[in-house]
Amino acid sequence: MPKVANGIDLVWRPWQVHAENFEYELRHSLIPKKSGVLRLLAYTNYANMGIYRGAVIQFEEGLVPAPTSHTMLGRSRESTASA
């Protein structure tokens, strides 16, 4: 994970910042003689990240939010998707 948003310098302490990606694939046929696949994808990031709501508030006030503002060490983000 980068030290700052979209930065080139990385943090080399995996116990402090890390990201995981998970994928599960289930091959099953619901219709006879037709194959099907259900894929579930998820990820989690744990790093020094900004607070989205704070950036939106700054933008609404006419300010340009900096990528390094509103950061907090140890924030996490998760997401899931299926295809």
N, C-alpha and C positions, 0 to 999 in steps of 0.2 A: 504494500500500500504506500502511496506517496505521502510525503511529510505535509504538503499542502495540496489543495484541490488542483488536479491536472498538473501537478508538479513532476519534475524528472527525478528528484532526489527521493530515495525510498527509505523507509524505516525498516531496519534489519533486525527487529526484535519481534518474533512471531507471537510471543506471549502478550505483547502490547497492542499490536494491530494485525489483523488477519482477515481473510475472506474464504468462505467455503461455498462450493457449488455442489448441488445434489441433483441427480437425474434418476428417474425410475421409469422403466419401459415395460409395459404389459402387452404381450401379443395375444390377442384373443379374437375369435370370430363370433360376431353377433348374428350374421346372416350366413346360412349354409353355403359352403363353397366360396366364400369371400373372406379374405384375410383382413385383419384390422390391427391397429396399434394405438395404444393410449400412452402418451408420454407426459410425465409430470416433472417439471423443472422448478427448482428453488435455489435461492442464494441468500447469503447473509454476509454483511460487511461490518467489521468492528474496527473503527479507526477514529482519527481526529477529523470529524466532519462538521460542516456547518449546519445551522438550523434553518430549514427551508422557510418556515413561517417568518422568521426575522428578516430574511432577504426580501420576501414579498412585501412586508410592511415598509422596508426601506424604499423599495421601488414605488410603492403607492404614494410615498411622501416626496417623490421626485428625485430621490438619490439613486446613485448607481451602486448596488451592493458589491463589495469586494469579495473574492472567493475565500480570503483568509479571515473575514469577519464572521462573528457568530460561531466560532468553532468551540468544540467541547470534546476533550479527550474521552474516549471510551463510548462514544455513541454507536448505536448499531442500526442497521437497516436490513429488512428482510423483504423478500418477494417470492411469490409462487406463480407459476403459469402452467397451463396444460395445452397440448396440441394434439 
